[in-house]
């Protein structure tokens, strides 16, 4: 069979300027290909249309708004702060069926035991975290602390995952500001990998260094990727970012779980979350979509003093109308290929305000709107 091949001699193809290298991801112990010269490559695939949508503060048929009836038939209280309830359609729960068909051979199964809860951040249907005050965000952090402590003490729970899916682009069916909590009888794979990496790093280090503390020190030395920093907290685009606008928000003190933070650290973390979410929204003047997760240690009774809790933001957009699609390298190969430079993306976020939200600016400029 005859095959036509274009010449592949070294140097035969001109490469557009831009960062092109591999970076080690110490928390996942894997390489990330950073090929920022591909960011502006010709694209005729799918794009995402983004149009401003006016969202009211209350929606009659929203099952998360105060006083409304949920799909379960239960009625929400007229809450004024953070509201937590057991998910009406849980993926894990205490009522998971016990009778299971035994699978063949080496396959195994077991009941999907656990707890799934919904956390409404605010009674207002249109009040995202970026638009909340630091005090209101601190209230959400306080609930994360309470829920992690309560659920983590249950003998059947080995991990508590607090997370938020924000925006239609990540599949959210309800725009009311809310997150979820999964308390499971297993440890989620990402966090299990990070815990193992941190344990190995400390054990192999001659001085017993903490992995995340060394990441913080490296970011402080470089400086260019830091988005927020005060006495107790820091936020940055990591050197090894897989997504274009990936951000880590962390306390400076190493604690394995969020409930170990004291009041000053909670207030600081809330301010850092405010800063980051406002920057994300201000970047393209839109409600920025993301998946946000709390990276905590397991709650299986083990000693995880070496694990450093942090919050990770994974936004799916790499341009205003273009998603980061996971394809051959990511899904097929298991390693990420980033089309952007972490330094360039951090510079974009650093260039916008982290104080005044763009909607507030629009309201000030158009008081009648």
FENSULHU-V610677 format. One record per run of one state. SS is the DSSP state (helix for helix, strand for strand, loop for the rest). FROM is the first residue (numbers start at 1). TO is the last residue. If there is no record, write none. Layout:
ss->SS from->FROM to->TO
ss->SS from->FROM to->TO
This chain:
ss->loop from->1 to->19
ss->strand from->20 to->25
ss->loop from->26 to->29
ss->strand from->30 to->35
ss->helix from->36 to->38
ss->loop from->39 to->68
ss->strand from->69 to->69
ss->loop from->70 to->74
ss->strand from->75 to->75
ss->loop from->76 to->82
ss->strand from->83 to->86
ss->loop from->87 to->113
ss->strand from->114 to->120
ss->loop from->121 to->128
ss->helix from->129 to->131
ss->loop from->132 to->133
ss->helix from->134 to->152
ss->loop from->153 to->158
ss->strand from->159 to->166
ss->loop from->167 to->167
ss->helix from->168 to->170
ss->loop from->171 to->177
ss->strand from->178 to->184
ss->loop from->185 to->188
ss->helix from->189 to->204
ss->loop from->205 to->210
ss->helix from->211 to->222
ss->loop from->223 to->225
ss->strand from->226 to->229
ss->loop from->230 to->232
ss->strand from->233 to->236
ss->loop from->237 to->246
ss->strand from->247 to->251
ss->loop from->252 to->257
ss->helix from->258 to->260
ss->loop from->261 to->262
ss->helix from->263 to->284
ss->loop from->285 to->289
ss->strand from->290 to->295
ss->loop from->296 to->309
ss->strand from->310 to->314
ss->loop from->315 to->316
ss->strand from->317 to->319
ss->loop from->320 to->321
ss->strand from->322 to->323
ss->loop from->324 to->327
ss->helix from->328 to->333
ss->loop from->334 to->336
ss->strand from->337 to->338
ss->loop from->339 to->341
ss->helix from->342 to->350
ss->loop from->351 to->357
ss->helix from->358 to->365
ss->loop from->366 to->369
